[in-house]
């Protein structure tokens, strides 16, 4: 059996943790992302998600360039909550009162053209003041029958 394309990456997979890939791409994250696009996407397919550390993205412009190297960005339509638009396809997290629950969803999940890959810069808060919300599947799985 041949190894999967994503096995070309040294992904750290541990129970209860997101799959993690540590890289040193801070000198040219856009070039690194373009060179590794296919294996990164294969790793997302294999693991369901992938946390990449070490890209050294320092501002919104760098985030946009890297995201565009990894996939096509969709324009937000029929937003569930207000967001700041940085450019076509690049938005802040939703503005939502921190003391209010939010159902985890994606506005485009029922559209004819839906996102095949969701990209997020986890520490955008430092860059923009936005606070991303990350869903967890554990509460939902606890409610499911064991079978």
C-alpha positions, 0 to 999 in steps of 0.5 A: 500500500502506498503512503497517503499524500499527506504522510509527506507532512509530519502531522502530530496526531494525538487523542483529544487534540487537533492534528498539528503541523509545525513548520518554519515558514516565517521567511516566506509563508506564501511560497511555502503554502503554494508549494505544500497546497496539495499535501495540506489539503490531503491532510485536511481530508485525511484528518478532518482538520489541520492546525498549522503553526509556524507560518509567521503571519503578522498582518491581514495582508499576509493572511490573505496571500497565504489563504489565496495560495491554499484555495479559492475564497468565497464572498460572504452572502446572507451573513448570520452576524455582522463581520468586518470585510478585509477583502473579497473572501476575507472577513473577521469573525462574527461580532457576537456578545460574549455572554450569548451562545451562538449556534455553530454553522456556516451561512454558505453550507446550504448554497449551491456553491459551498465552502470546501475548505475553511481557513482561519488565522487563529490569532487574528485577535492580535491583528484585528481585535476579533475573537474567533469562536471554535466549535467543538463536536464533543457536546453533540457526540455525547447526545448521540446513542452509542450505536 
